[in-house]
Amino acid sequence: NELSVGEDGLVETWIERGSAGWRLDVAESMSHEFQASIRDAAKGVDPEAIVIAEQWHDSTPWLLGDQADSTMNYRFRRAVIALVNGATPDPDGSLEALTPTGFARAMEAVREDYPPPAFGALMNLVDSHDTARILWTLTPGEDNDAAKTDPAALAEGVEKLRLVSTIQLTFPGMASIYYGDEVGLTGFDDPDDRRPYPWGAEDLELRDHYRTLARLRAE
């Protein structure tokens, strides 16, 4: 509508004020025409402004060059967890274990589904405000705080997280790190996944691991 995409609308205003782009929540609930107008309004102010559509499955209809630049790559999330963690109960649907070959096939399917510019800009996440924290998912035990913070279980979860993050930060696309993952923040499904940053209780070795990966990626 005009409040959003008209002259001096919300999309233009926030790009002009310095926002790098827009993430469209539950994009499938918006018409394709409206999303195209959001893209036009954003790019009209800054051709480099990014538009990301939240989609949990195949996002092809939104990534054909006239709407979103990218999508939240939940397909990556599910595949990398299934690879590193094996069969995994998940609030958003249980995962069957993947072999390395199975993971490669799943990612090849994503590459084949999307145009190359979109594939190169996919928002590769392993958790978000809508899922359990990745460390919680990778830590063995029942879905309660006592089990997920048991020192032995937590150590196993952290080792798996090191592998997950290595894949995430060396994969084509944009590595999206949910705040606190890099220092060992845990939590179950929404709203427990929104715990505050653990000031003074960070896992500094894990943070250094993420920093090393980020530096290597940048180089």
C-alpha positions as CSV (number, residue, x, y, z in Angstrom):
1,N,0.0,0.0,0.0
2,E,1.0,3.7,-0.3
3,L,2.1,3.9,3.4
4,S,4.7,1.2,2.6
5,V,5.9,1.6,-1.0
6,G,4.5,5.0,-2.0
7,E,6.6,8.2,-2.2
8,D,8.1,8.8,1.3
9,G,6.7,5.4,2.3
10,L,8.2,3.1,5.0
11,V,10.4,1.2,2.6
12,E,12.0,4.3,1.1
13,T,12.3,6.1,4.4
14,W,14.3,3.5,6.2
15,I,16.6,2.9,3.3
16,E,17.3,6.6,3.2
17,R,18.0,6.6,6.9
18,G,20.7,4.0,6.5
19,S,19.0,0.6,6.6
20,A,20.8,-2.0,4.4
21,G,17.6,-3.5,3.2
22,W,14.4,-5.3,4.3
23,R,13.5,-8.8,5.6
24,L,9.9,-9.7,4.8
25,D,8.4,-11.7,7.6
26,V,6.1,-14.6,6.5
27,A,6.6,-13.5,2.9
28,E,4.2,-16.2,1.5
29,S,1.4,-14.2,3.1
30,M,2.1,-11.2,0.8
31,S,1.1,-11.1,-2.8
32,H,3.8,-11.3,-5.4
33,E,2.8,-7.9,-6.7
34,F,3.2,-6.3,-3.3
35,Q,6.6,-7.8,-2.9
36,A,7.7,-6.6,-6.3
37,S,6.6,-3.1,-5.3
38,I,8.7,-3.4,-2.1
39,R,11.7,-4.3,-4.3
40,D,11.1,-1.4,-6.6
41,A,10.8,1.0,-3.8
42,A,14.0,-0.2,-2.0
43,K,16.1,-0.4,-5.1
44,G,14.9,3.0,-6.2
45,V,16.7,4.5,-3.2
46,D,19.7,2.2,-3.2
47,P,20.3,-0.4,-5.9
48,E,22.4,-2.3,-3.5
49,A,19.6,-2.6,-0.8
50,I,18.8,-6.2,-0.1
51,V,15.4,-7.7,0.1
52,I,15.2,-11.0,2.0
53,A,11.9,-13.1,2.0
54,E,11.3,-15.4,4.9
55,Q,10.5,-18.8,3.4
56,W,10.9,-22.2,5.1
57,H,10.8,-24.4,2.0
58,D,11.3,-23.9,-1.8
59,S,11.5,-20.1,-2.4
60,T,11.8,-20.3,-6.2
61,P,8.7,-18.1,-7.1
62,W,10.1,-15.3,-5.0
63,L,13.7,-15.4,-6.3
64,L,13.2,-14.9,-10.1
65,G,14.6,-11.4,-10.2
66,D,11.5,-9.3,-9.7
67,Q,10.9,-9.7,-5.9
68,A,13.4,-10.9,-3.3
69,D,17.1,-11.1,-3.6
70,S,17.5,-13.8,-1.1
71,T,15.6,-16.1,1.4
72,M,16.3,-17.5,4.8
73,N,17.8,-20.8,3.9
74,Y,16.1,-23.1,6.3
75,R,16.8,-26.0,3.9
76,F,20.5,-25.5,4.8
77,R,19.7,-25.5,8.5
78,R,17.8,-28.8,8.4
79,A,20.4,-30.5,6.2
80,V,23.5,-29.4,8.2
81,I,21.9,-30.5,11.5
82,A,20.9,-33.9,10.0
83,L,24.5,-34.3,8.8
84,V,26.3,-33.4,12.0
85,N,23.7,-34.5,14.6
86,G,22.1,-37.4,12.8
87,A,18.4,-38.2,13.4
88,T,17.2,-35.2,15.4
89,P,13.8,-34.4,17.0
90,D,13.0,-30.8,16.2
91,P,10.0,-28.6,17.1
92,D,9.8,-27.7,13.4
93,G,9.8,-31.3,12.2
94,S,12.0,-34.3,13.0
95,L,15.1,-34.8,10.9
96,E,16.4,-38.0,9.4
97,A,20.2,-38.5,9.5
98,L,22.1,-37.5,6.4
99,T,25.4,-38.9,5.1
100,P,27.9,-36.6,3.6
101,T,26.6,-37.7,0.2
102,G,23.1,-37.0,1.3
103,F,24.0,-33.5,2.5
104,A,25.8,-32.8,-0.8
105,R,22.7,-33.9,-2.7
106,A,20.4,-31.7,-0.6
107,M,22.6,-28.7,-1.2
108,E,22.8,-29.4,-4.9
109,A,19.0,-29.5,-5.0
110,V,19.0,-26.0,-3.5
111,R,21.6,-24.8,-6.1
112,E,19.6,-26.3,-8.9
113,D,16.3,-24.7,-7.7
114,Y,17.5,-21.1,-7.4
115,P,19.0,-18.7,-10.0
116,P,22.8,-18.3,-9.4
117,P,22.5,-14.7,-8.0
118,A,20.0,-15.9,-5.4
119,F,22.0,-19.0,-4.5
120,G,25.1,-16.8,-3.9
121,A,23.1,-14.5,-1.6
122,L,21.1,-17.1,0.4
123,M,20.9,-16.4,4.2
124,N,22.4,-19.5,5.5
125,L,21.2,-19.9,9.1
126,V,21.3,-22.7,11.6
127,D,18.9,-21.2,14.1
128,S,16.7,-18.1,14.5
129,H,14.1,-16.5,16.8
130,D,11.7,-19.1,15.4
131,T,13.7,-22.3,16.2
132,A,15.5,-23.9,19.1
133,R,19.1,-22.6,19.5
134,I,21.6,-24.6,17.5
135,L,23.6,-25.5,20.7
136,W,20.5,-26.8,22.3
137,T,19.7,-28.9,19.2
138,L,23.2,-30.3,19.1
139,T,23.5,-31.1,22.8
140,P,22.3,-34.6,23.7
141,G,19.6,-35.1,26.3
142,E,16.0,-34.3,27.0
143,D,14.5,-30.9,26.1
144,N,15.0,-29.4,29.5
145,D,17.6,-27.0,30.9
146,A,19.2,-29.5,33.3
147,A,20.0,-32.0,30.6
148,K,21.1,-29.4,28.0
149,T,23.5,-27.8,30.5
150,D,25.1,-31.0,31.8
151,P,28.8,-30.4,31.4
152,A,29.6,-33.6,29.5
153,A,26.5,-33.2,27.2
154,L,27.3,-29.5,26.6
155,A,30.9,-30.3,25.7
156,E,29.6,-32.7,23.0
157,G,27.2,-30.0,21.8
158,V,30.0,-27.4,21.5
159,E,32.2,-29.8,19.5
160,K,29.3,-30.4,17.1
161,L,28.7,-26.6,16.9
162,R,32.3,-26.1,15.9
163,L,31.7,-28.4,12.9
164,V,28.4,-26.9,12.0
165,S,29.8,-23.3,12.1
166,T,32.8,-24.4,10.0
167,I,30.4,-25.7,7.3
168,Q,28.2,-22.6,7.7
169,L,31.1,-20.1,7.3
170,T,32.7,-21.9,4.3
171,F,29.5,-22.3,2.3
172,P,28.4,-20.1,-0.6
173,G,25.9,-17.4,0.5
174,M,25.6,-15.3,3.6
175,A,26.4,-16.9,7.0
176,S,23.7,-15.7,9.4
177,I,24.8,-16.1,13.0
178,Y,22.1,-15.6,15.6
179,Y,23.4,-13.4,18.4
180,G,25.1,-15.4,21.2
181,D,25.6,-18.6,19.2
182,E,29.2,-17.6,18.9
183,V,29.7,-17.7,22.7
184,G,27.6,-20.7,23.6
185,L,24.2,-19.3,24.2
186,T,21.6,-22.0,24.4
187,G,17.8,-22.2,24.6
188,F,14.8,-24.2,23.5
189,D,12.1,-23.1,21.0
190,D,10.5,-19.7,21.0
191,P,10.5,-17.8,23.4
192,D,13.3,-19.6,25.2
193,D,15.6,-19.0,22.2
194,R,15.5,-15.2,22.9
195,R,17.6,-15.3,26.1
196,P,19.8,-12.3,26.8
197,Y,23.4,-12.2,25.7
198,P,25.5,-14.0,28.5
199,W,27.7,-11.1,29.5
200,G,30.5,-12.3,31.7
201,A,29.7,-16.0,31.0
202,E,30.8,-16.3,27.3
203,D,32.6,-19.3,26.0
204,L,35.6,-17.4,24.8
205,E,37.3,-20.4,23.1
206,L,34.2,-20.8,21.0
207,R,34.2,-17.1,20.2
208,D,37.8,-17.4,19.0
209,H,36.7,-20.3,16.8
210,Y,34.0,-18.1,15.2
211,R,36.4,-15.2,14.9
212,T,39.0,-17.4,13.1
213,L,36.3,-18.6,10.6
214,A,35.1,-15.1,10.0
215,R,38.6,-13.8,9.3
216,L,39.3,-16.7,6.9
217,R,36.0,-16.1,5.2
218,A,36.8,-12.4,4.8
219,E,40.2,-13.1,3.4
